[in-house]
Structures are given as C-alpha cells and as structure tokens.
C-alpha cells in the first residue's frame, strides 16, 4: 500500500505548476499540429486547459502540469482510442496527432523544472449536465455502457498509483491535519469504517473512468448526451468504486430525499451492467468515502497551491455536510440500494 507522499507524487500533485505564456502554446500548436487561432483558457484541476478557436472549428488543448507523466497521458489516449472502437455511439473526445504522428509533445520552456506535455483533442459541444434542466437519472445507462465498453481494455500503466483511487483511501490519514476538528472526527470514522468493511482485492475490477459526474457529461438540445469528458483519472480498480463516485456526485443534502436521484441513476445503470449484491450494499459507504476523499485531497491541495485553491475547493464545498448526513444513515441507504436492485 503506497503512503500519502508516494500517492501525491505519483498523481502529479507534488509540483506547483506555473501558467505557461499563451504565446508559447500558440507557437507549439502551429509548429507541431499546424493549427492557429485564438486561445480561451478554461479552469482545470492540475493541467492547463484551453479552447482553441480556429477559422472553422474548435479544439480542446491540454498542457499537462509539471508532475504529469507521459505514461499517464499515453494510458488516457489508449482508453479513448479503445472506446472509439468498442463504443462508437458514445460521444468521447478524439485525439488529434501532431504533424509528426505523435500524440504528446513536450513544450516546456528551458527554465521549467519538468515536462509540459501538449495534447489536442476534439471539442465536444453542449453544456454540462450539472446546472442543466435535464434529468440526470437516465444517464446511468450511459455510465453502464462506458463500463461495459472498457471491460476488455488492457494497456500499459493501467495499474497506476493514483491518489483518486478509493482503494488507497486509508493512506489519506496524514491529510486529516488540514481540516477542522469536527470534520477530522468524521473523516477518521469514515476511514475506519472503510477499512473494516471494504476489501478491494475481493471486488470486481477493470479499467474505469473513475470520475464520472454531471460536470463531466455534456448535454445538448432536449437533454441528449453530447459528450463524456475528463479521462484523467482512468485506472484499473473496483467497478463498484467507479459507480460510487458517480452516485456521490448526485447526492444532494438539501433535497427532501438525498438518495432519490442516485438511486434512479443506479436503476438505469443496473439495466445494462449488473453488480453483485455484496458489492451493491457497499455503495452508501463508498459514496460517503468518496466525499471524504475529495475534501481531504482538496484541503491539502489548497494549502499546497493557493493559486488553485478556489477551483479545487469549489468541487468540495458541500461535501462535509453531505458526508455527515449520509454517514449517519448508511444501513438504511444500503437497504434501499438492495431494494432498487431487486425491482
């Protein structure tokens, strides 16, 4: 089991990445991709993301942070190309190779402390499902289709060490010192419950997206799916972890029934991709664990990289309240999950 420091370094979170001069990025796009246009910067977790507006179309441009490895980006590219073959109906980004045929190019300036890896992907239209008028529940079937399409994937570095992999939750204990005492107690209890009940090596595993949320799904007119984004956390891990992550992003502590939407998503998911009952009953605990995982990592990162603090904390702003509510009702929620699976 890797320790906290190893997880941080392996996940590319150790380096504090400085913004590249956009002129440098534009020059690289011209030289290695034959593209020119106007760059629009987009907020992102650890890389630098832009939309390149050209005369006729748009492209998504990503420049990895100094801690991101070529091996991780190669894995993401392999996953996207696998999905293009196995699930052509799913709208995923298309990787654009450079004029030399390579998918990744190092554009780091001479004084950089590490590589800055450039990639260009197709731009997918639409708006995030989060904040749209579309009902998120039916998108559970697309999640299941994605899981099924990835079932046969095999690639180098798929067993990568990743801080966002729930099987490493216990290694986040050092990050408890970055949060307030009441939240620290809750996080400690969740980590202990996870260690008691979850045996990752006994769970069904494969390569999964590992970060599906309404923010990573795009919808168009009428609520139709137009894009599945952000494959940066792909890894071979437990399938039920991937499902729990999606459900955690649908929990709403202020709703009359916080589990109503997650359970509806689950209903659509299970019609396509069954899950064993002994794994299903773990979903409430795993979803709560994901909330705690996110807020612990975000709190640590906010201290480490103040320039990105607003962004990394924005996605975890309500996680403590939600985790506190769901942790108090784990048994009842597990019964509801099992009842949903038997419908």
N, C-alpha and C positions, 0 to 999 in steps of 0.2 A: 504494500500500500504506500503510494507516494505521500510525502509530507506536504505541508502547506507551501513551503518555499519552492519545492520542486513543481508543484501544480502551477504556481504563479509564473514561473519561468517557462515551463513547457507550453503554457497557454498564451504566451506573448504579452503578459500583463506587467512584466517587470520594468520594461522600458517606458519612459515618458516621451511620447512621440511629439516632435515639433512639426507644425504645419509647413508643408512644402510651398515654395513660391509657385503660384499657379502658372507663371510663365514657363517654369521648368517642366511642369506637367504637360502644358500645351506643346512645348518643343518635343518632348518624348512621344506624345501622341502622333505628331507629324512624322517623326523620324522612324518609329517602329510600327506604326499602324497606318500611316498615310492619311490620318484624319486631322481635320482642323475645324475650329468653330469657337463657341463661347462656353466657358465652364461655369456651372452653377454648383456651389458647394452644398452638400447635404449632411446634416448631423449624423454621426455614427458612433459606435461603441469604442473601437480601438484603431480602425484604419481611417483613411481619408477617402470620402466618397463624393463623387461629382456626377452631375448630368452634363454630358457634352451635347450641346445644341449645334447641329450642323445644318447645312442648307436644306437637306431633305428629310432628316430623321434625328433621333436622339440615341445616345449610347450611355450606358452606366459605366463609369470609370471608377475603379477602386485601386488605391495605393496602400499597400499593407504598412502597418506600423513597424518600427524597427525590431520588434520582438517576434514578428510573424515569420514563420519558416516557409521555404519553398515547398517542403514536403506536405505541409498542411494545405497549401493552395493547390497543389497537384491533386490531392485527395478530393477537394471540392470540385475541381474540374472533371475528374473521373466520374464522380457521382452525377454531375449534371449531364455528362455525355451518356452515361448509363440510362438515366431517366428519359433522355430524348429517344432512346431506342426502345425501352421497355414500357414507357407510358407516354406516347406521343400526344395524347389528348390532354395531359396535364400541362398548363402554361408555366414553364420554367425558363429562366434566363438561358440564352445561348452564348457560349464562349466564343469570342472573336479572336482568332490567332493573329499574330503580327505578320508583317510582310516577309519575315524570315521563317514563318511557320511555327514559332514558339508561342506559347500561351502566356508566359510570365516573363517580364523584363525588369531587371534591377535599374532603377533610375535615381538611386541615392546620389546626392551631391558628394563631392570629395571629402568634406568635413563631417559627414554623417558617421554615427557610431555603429550603424548596422545597415543592412539592405533595406531598400524601399521598393517593394515589388508591385509593378503595374500590371493590371488586368483590365480588359474591356469586355463588357457583357452587353447583350441586347437590353434595351429599355422596354419594360413592360408597362402598358397603360393601366389606368384605373386609380382608384383611391383606396386607402387601407380599409379593410373590413371594420376595424376599430373606428368608431365615430360615424360609420355609415348607417343607413336605415335598414340594411339587410339583416335578416335573422341569421345569427352565426351557426345555429344548431345544424342545419343541413350540410355545412362544410365539414362535418365529421366524416362524411363519406369520402371526401377528397383526401382527408388525412389518412384514412384507411387504405385508399388506393395508392397513396405515396408509399406507405409502409410495405404494401404487397409488392410494389414495383422495385423496391430496394432490397427485397428479401434475398435475391440471388447475387447481389453485388459483392465482389471481392476486390480489394485494392490495397496497395501498399499504404502503410500508416493508418489503416482503419482502426487499429488498436491504440491510437494515440492517447497520450496522457493529457486530459483536459479538465480544467477546474470546474467546468459546467456539467460534467458527467456526474449524475447523482450517486453513482457507486462510491465516489470519493467524498461524500458529504462529511464524514467524520473528521477528515483532515482539515476542515474549516475551523476547528476549535480555536486556533490562535486568533482568528478574526473576531471572536466574541469580545475581545477587549476594546473594539472600536465602537461598541453600541452601549446604550444606556442600561442601567442595572435591571430594570423590569423587562426590557427586551432581551437582555442577556439570559435571564432566567428562562424565558420562553424558548429561546433558541437552544439552550442547553437541554431542556426537556425534550424538544423535538429531535435533536441529535441522538439522545439516549433512546428514545422510542424507536427511531430508525435502526439503530444498532441492534436493538432487541428483536425486532420483527422482520427485518429485511435481510435476505441472503442473496446478494447479487449473482453469485455464481450458480445459483439454482434456478434462475429466471431465464425465460426465452430471450435470446439475444440475436441481434443482427445490426447492420448499419442503419441508423435512423437520422432524421433531420435534427432532432434534439432541441429545437427552439421554435416550434410552431405556435403562432399566436395571431390574434386578429390584426396585429401590427405588421405581420409578415405575409398576410394574404391580401391581395388586391381584388377589388370588385369593380365592375363596370355598370352600364345601364341595366336596370332591373335586378341588380344584385348578383349578376353572373360572375363566376370566378374568372379573373383575367391574369392572375399572377401568384406564384408561390416564390417567396424571396428568402434571402439570408440563409445560405447553407454553410455559414462559417463555423457552426458547432457540430457538424456531422461527425459521428463516431460510432463504433460498434459498442453497443451497450444493451441494457434490458429494454425490450419493446415497451413494457409497461411504464418504464421511466418516461419514454417519449410521449406516451399517452397522458401520463400525469402532468407533464409540463403543459400540454395543450389545455387540459382541464383547469390547471391552476390559473391560467391566463383568462379564464372565463368566469371565475369566482367573483362575485360582487357582494361585499359585506353589507352594503346598504340596501340590497334587494330584499323583498319580502321573503324570498327563498333563495339564498345564495347558491344552492346547488341545482336550481332548476335548469339553467342554460347548460352547465357542464354535463348534466345527466342527459339532456336532449342531444348534445353533441355525441355523447357516448352511444346513445341508441343508434344513431346513423352510422357511427364507426363500426359497431358490432355487426351490423348487417353485411358488412364487407369483409371484416377481419376479426374473427373470434379471438377471445382471450380466455385463458383458463380461470376458473372461479377463484382458485387460491391466489392468483395474481390480481384479479379484479378487486378483491376485498382489501388489497393494499392501497388502492388508488387514493382514498382520502388522506392517508398518512403521507403518501408520496407527493401528493399535490401540496400539502402543507409544508413538507420538507423542501420542495422547490421554492416556495415563497421565502422561506428562511435562508436557503442557499443564495437566492438572488439578493436579498437585502444585506446579508453578511459580506458578500463579494463587493456589492455596490458601496457599502460603508467603508470598506478597506480601500477601495479604488478612489473614492472621493478624497480621502486623506492623502493618498499616494500621488494623485494627479488632479489638483484643484481646478485646472483649466477645463477638465471634462466632468467636473463634479455635478453640475446641473443636469447634464444629459444622463449620466449613469444613475443618478438618484431619482430621476423623473419616472423611470420604469419601476421603481420600488417604493414609491411614495406612500402607497396604501397597503403594502404587504404586511406590515406588522399587525394592523387591525384585522386584516383578513385571516392571517395565520392564527391569531389568538382565537378568533371565532371558530375556525374550522378545527383547530386542535381540541377545543372543548367538546366537539360533537363527532369525534372520529367513528365511534361504534355505530351511531345512528346513520351516519353517512355511508358507512360500509354496507349496512343492511339495504339501504336504498340503491346502492350500486348493484348489489347482487339481485335485487328485485327487478331492476331495469334490465339486467342481462337475461332474465328468465321470461321476459314479456314475449 
